Amino acid sequence: MQAERVDQAGQTGRVLPSLRSGLVAHYDFEHPAKGDPAVERDQGRSGTDLALVNGGAAMRVKDGAHAGSRRSLQVRQVNPTTMGNDDWKAGVYSATGVPTLRAFNGVRGTTIMGWFKMTGRNPSPNSNTADPGDFYGAIGLAGVLSGTSQGHDVRALLELITVGGEMRVVALGRRVDGSASQTFAANLPWQSVLPQNEWVFLTATSDFDSGRMRLYRNGQPLEGFYTLTGDPWGVEGPPHPGTASPSATPLTMPSP
């Protein structure tokens, strides 16, 4: 599918001082758990280790995203034409939430950052149908799920999805568990935002008090638009300030 590096702090081993107090999880994919290279240790304050699913240690590839980094996480389809659950992906999930990620409970906002590089065929062939011309309508990058999620409902996410018949890079957020989400989509074609075989640093922000969302590419804002009008997050009126639901959250990382 694609090779992606997800580093929520932006630099291996170094975090900007202005980000340290709010840094929950930080993965550079250069810190395997002792005795288990199929697990990545969290360099943030939550201590939430990630499972490298299906590919294990082979998912750690020698391809640094920036000066000072050496390796990255690769995710991909293993058998694109066969229905199954063998794709390389990474994350941590529990139906009752992940206690170490409680810092995301009841927050006023969430930011997802990461280095990403697209390789291979994107979007990927849809292995759930027999039609060879059928492709998935989304490419997941990195994000946090909502407290009531069954593995899909999002709290804050960076991904590519089809908007108005065209795939775009988006920030997607949900303030209240079980309620509506909002999507902020970049105006530029996704191939311009994420050119093939080029490392790009992307950021998605969700402000659950103001309802404001933004996307950034290599530190520069991306112009875009909201896909829903009105107040899908229910931020108008009390209570103030607006916050996300006070529930434990799973963490999802790149997956087809």
Residue pairs with C-beta under 8 A, 6 or more apart in sequence:
1 75
1 76
1 77
1 87
1 88
1 120
1 121
1 122
1 124
1 139
1 256
2 75
2 76
2 116
2 117
2 118
2 119
2 120
2 122
2 139
2 254
3 61
3 63
3 72
3 73
3 74
3 75
3 76
3 117
3 118
3 119
3 120
4 72
4 73
4 74
4 75
4 114
4 115
4 116
4 117
4 118
4 141
4 142
4 254
5 29
5 63
5 65
5 69
5 72
5 73
5 114
5 115
5 116
5 117
5 199
6 27
6 29
6 73
6 90
6 114
6 115
6 116
6 141
6 142
6 253
6 254
7 26
7 27
7 28
7 29
7 65
7 69
7 113
7 114
7 115
8 23
8 24
8 25
8 26
8 27
8 44
8 112
8 113
8 114
8 142
9 15
9 16
9 19
9 23
9 26
9 28
9 43
9 44
9 113
10 16
10 19
10 113
10 115
10 201
11 66
11 68
11 69
12 28
12 30
12 66
12 68
12 69
12 70
13 28
13 43
13 68
14 68
15 23
15 26
22 111
23 44
23 45
24 44
24 45
24 46
24 101
24 103
24 104
25 42
25 44
25 46
25 48
25 101
25 251
26 42
26 43
26 44
27 40
27 42
27 43
27 50
27 73
27 253
28 43
28 69
29 40
29 60
29 71
29 72
29 73
30 69
30 70
30 71
31 40
31 41
31 43
32 38
32 39
32 40
32 41
32 57
32 60
33 39
33 40
33 41
33 49
37 52
37 56
37 57
37 60
38 51
38 52
38 56
38 57
39 49
39 50
39 51
39 52
40 49
40 50
40 52
40 73
40 90
41 49
42 48
42 49
42 50
45 103
46 100
46 101
46 103
47 100
48 92
48 98
48 100
48 101
48 251
49 92
50 90
50 91
50 92
50 251
50 253
51 90
51 91
51 92
52 59
52 60
52 73
52 88
52 90
53 88
53 89
53 90
53 91
54 78
54 85
54 86
54 87
54 88
54 89
55 74
55 75
55 76
55 88
59 73
59 74
59 75
59 88
59 90
60 71
60 72
60 73
60 74
61 71
61 72
61 73
61 74
62 70
62 71
63 71
63 72
63 74
63 117
64 70
64 71
64 72
65 72
65 115
65 117
65 199
65 201
66 115
66 199
69 115
72 115
72 117
73 90
73 253
73 254
74 88
75 87
75 88
75 89
75 90
75 254
75 255
75 256
76 87
76 88
76 120
76 256
77 87
77 88
77 124
77 125
77 127
77 256
78 84
78 86
78 87
78 88
79 86
79 127
80 121
80 124
80 125
80 127
81 125
81 127
81 132
82 127
83 127
83 128
84 127
87 255
87 256
89 253
89 254
89 255
89 256
90 253
90 254
90 255
91 250
91 251
91 252
91 253
91 255
92 98
92 250
92 251
93 145
93 151
93 250
93 251
93 252
94 248
94 250
95 150
96 248
97 147
97 247
97 248
97 249
97 250
98 248
98 249
98 250
98 251
99 248
101 144
101 248
101 249
101 250
101 251
102 248
104 110
104 144
104 155
104 244
104 249
105 147
105 244
105 245
105 246
105 247
105 248
105 249
106 243
106 244
106 245
106 246
107 208
107 243
107 244
108 207
108 208
108 209
108 241
108 242
108 243
108 244
109 205
109 206
109 207
109 208
109 209
110 144
110 155
110 156
110 173
110 205
110 206
110 208
110 244
111 156
111 203
111 204
111 205
111 206
112 142
112 143
112 144
112 156
112 157
112 158
112 171
112 203
112 204
113 201
113 202
113 203
113 204
114 141
114 142
114 158
114 201
114 202
115 199
115 200
115 201
116 141
116 194
116 199
116 200
116 201
116 202
117 194
117 197
117 198
117 199
117 200
118 194
118 195
118 196
118 197
118 198
119 196
119 197
122 139
122 160
123 135
123 136
123 137
123 138
123 139
123 160
123 167
124 135
124 136
124 139
124 256
125 132
125 134
125 135
125 136
126 134
126 135
126 136
136 256
137 161
137 162
137 167
138 159
138 160
138 161
138 162
139 159
139 160
139 161
139 167
139 256
140 157
140 159
140 252
140 254
140 255
140 256
141 157
141 158
141 159
141 160
141 202
141 254
142 157
142 158
142 252
142 253
142 254
143 154
143 155
143 156
143 157
143 158
143 159
143 172
143 251
143 252
144 154
144 155
144 156
144 157
144 249
144 250
144 251
144 252
145 151
145 152
145 153
145 154
145 155
145 249
145 250
145 251
145 252
146 153
146 154
146 155
146 174
146 177
146 178
146 245
146 247
146 249
147 155
147 177
147 245
147 247
147 248
147 249
148 177
148 178
148 245
148 247
149 155
149 249
149 250
151 250
151 252
153 174
153 177
153 178
153 181
154 172
154 173
154 174
154 181
155 173
155 174
155 244
155 249
156 171
156 172
156 173
156 174
156 204
156 206
157 171
157 172
157 173
157 204
157 252
158 169
158 170
158 171
158 202
158 203
158 204
159 169
159 170
159 172
160 167
160 168
160 169
160 170
160 190
160 194
161 167
161 168
161 170
161 172
161 183
162 168
163 170
163 183
163 185
163 227
166 189
167 190
168 185
168 186
168 189
168 190
169 185
169 186
169 188
169 190
169 193
169 194
169 202
169 215
169 222
170 183
170 184
170 185
170 186
170 204
170 215
170 224
170 227
171 183
171 184
171 204
171 205
171 206
171 213
171 214
171 215
172 181
172 182
172 183
172 184
172 204
173 181
173 182
173 183
173 206
173 208
173 213
173 233
174 180
174 181
174 182
174 233
175 206
175 208
175 233
175 234
175 235
175 242
175 243
175 244
175 245
176 233
176 234
176 244
176 245
177 245
177 247
179 232
179 233
179 234
180 228
180 232
180 233
181 232
182 211
182 213
182 226
182 227
182 228
182 232
182 233
183 226
183 227
183 228
184 204
184 213
184 214
184 215
184 224
184 225
184 226
184 227
185 224
185 225
185 226
185 227
186 193
186 215
186 222
186 223
186 224
187 222
187 223
187 224
187 225
188 222
188 223
193 200
193 202
193 217
193 222
194 200
194 202
200 217
200 218
201 217
201 218
201 219
202 215
202 216
202 217
203 214
203 215
203 216
203 219
204 213
204 214
204 215
204 216
205 212
205 213
205 214
205 215
205 216
206 213
207 213
208 233
208 235
208 242
208 243
208 244
209 235
209 240
209 241
209 242
209 243
210 235
210 242
211 231
211 233
211 235
211 242
213 226
214 221
214 222
215 221
215 222
215 224
216 222
233 242
234 242
235 242
